[in-house]
Amino acid sequence: MITQKYLDELTYEVLGASIEVHKIIGKGLLENVYHECLKEELSQRKLNFFTEMRVPIIY
């Protein structure tokens, strides 16, 4: 069961990873650079994640 506490802790970890990436590589780079760095940071923190998921959209 996913609890609010679990979601709060997960959010804290993901935001922390994002801030760490920004502190290390700075601003002004292309999105794919941040994407690769964030994947590495999340992996180092042993967080499971999916990337580049397909989302069905009707336009």
N, C-alpha and C positions, 0 to 999 in steps of 0.2 A: 504494500500500500504506500502510495506517495503522500507524505505528510507535508504540511506547510513548513515545518522545521527542515525537512530534507530539501525542499525547494529553496528555502532561504540560504542554507549552507551551500548548495550547488551554485546559486546565483553569486554568492560571495566568492567562491572559487573561480568562476568563469570571469567575473569582473576583475578579480585580482590578476588572473593570467593576462587579460587584455591590457591592464595597466602596466604590467611588467614588460610586455612586448613593446609597448609605446615608450617606456622609460629606456629600454635598451636600444631600439633602432630609431626612435624619434618620429618626426612627422614628415609628410610630403612624399612618401613613397607610394608606389602603385598598390592597389588592393591585394593583388596576388602575393606580394611580398609579406604583407601582414597576415594573410591567410596561412601561408606556409609556416611563418613564425608562431602563430597562435596554435596551429596543429602540434608543433613541437612542444610548446609550453604546456598545452593540455595533456599531452602524452607524458611529459616529465612529472606532472602532478597526478598521474595515474587516473585521469578522468576518461571514461569511455565516451565517444562521440561519433557522429556521422558527419560527413562533409559532402558538399555538392549534391545534396539530395534533390531528386526530381519532384517537382510539385505540379500536379495537374492543374491547369488553369484553362478556363473557358473564356475567351475574349471575343 
